[in-house]
Amino acid sequence: MLEIRPSCEHCNKPLPFDIDDAMICTFECTFCKNCVDLLLEVCPNCGGGFEKRPKRPSSLLDKYPVSKRVVHKPVNIDLHIKTVTKT
């Protein structure tokens, strides 16, 4: 079951369980779509790609609550881009 983290790791924008622009990588690193675009769609933590995070139905929130754990680790965007585009 996905953790459904409450915010973007880079900008700390709130990402409620039912928002459309939440993105996750294979390790559930969570970013908003705007930050994923800045990161050239490459996760700064694992180097993997991103996919749209599925929405958890509100009818399941009591049984399967979303995470309250905030992970806020702003990324050095310039360094990340240099690393990603390095040939």
For each residue, the residues with C-beta under 8 A, 3 or more apart:
1: 64
2: 24 28 53 54 56
3: 28 66 67 69
4: 17 53 56 66 67
5: 9 15 28 30 66 67 69 70 71
6: 14 15 16 66 67 68 69 70
7: 12 13 14 15 30 70 71 72
8: 11 12 13 15 30 31 32 35
9: 5 12 29 30 31 35 45 71 72 73 75
10: 31 32 35 38 39 73 74 75
11: 8 32 34 35 74
12: 7 8 9 70 72
13: 7 8 32 34 35
14: 6 7
15: 5 6 7 8 19 21 22 30 32 53
16: 6 19
17: 4 55 56 58 61 66
18: 55 56 58
19: 15 16 22 55
20: 52
21: 15 32 33 34
22: 15 19 30 31 32 33 52 53
23: 30 31 32 33 36 50 51 52 53
24: 2 28 29 30 31 50 51 53
25: 28 29 43 45 46 48 49 50 51
26: 46 48
27: 43 45 46 48
28: 2 3 5 24 25
29: 9 24 25 43 44 45 46 71
30: 5 7 8 9 15 22 23 24 53 71
31: 8 9 10 22 23 24 35 36 39 43 50
32: 8 10 11 13 15 21 22 23 35 36
33: 21 22 23 36 37
34: 11 13 21 37 38
35: 8 9 10 11 13 31 32 38 39 75
36: 23 31 32 33 39 41 50
37: 33 34 40 41
38: 10 34 35 77
39: 10 31 35 36 42 43 44 75 77 80 84
40: 37 80 81 84 85
41: 36 37 49 50
42: 39 47 48 49 80 84
43: 25 27 29 31 39 46 47 48 49 50
44: 29 39 75 80
45: 9 25 27 29 73
46: 25 26 27 29 43
47: 42 43
48: 25 26 27 42 43
49: 25 41 42 43
50: 23 24 25 31 36 41 43
51: 23 24 25
52: 20 22 23
53: 2 4 15 22 23 24 30
54: 2
55: 17 18 19
56: 2 4 17 18 60 61 64 66
57: 60 61
58: 17 18 61
59:
60: 56 57 63 64
61: 17 56 57 58 64 65 66
62: 65
63: 60
64: 1 56 60 61
65: 61 62
66: 3 4 5 6 17 56 61
67: 3 4 5 6
68: 6
69: 3 5 6
70: 5 6 7 12
71: 5 7 9 29 30
72: 7 9 12
73: 9 10 45
74: 10 11
75: 9 10 35 39 44 80
76: 79 80
77: 38 39 80 81
78: 81 82
79: 76 82 83
80: 39 40 42 44 75 76 77 83 84
81: 40 77 78 84 85
82: 78 79 85 86
83: 79 80 86
84: 39 40 42 80 81
85: 40 81 82
86: 82 83
87:
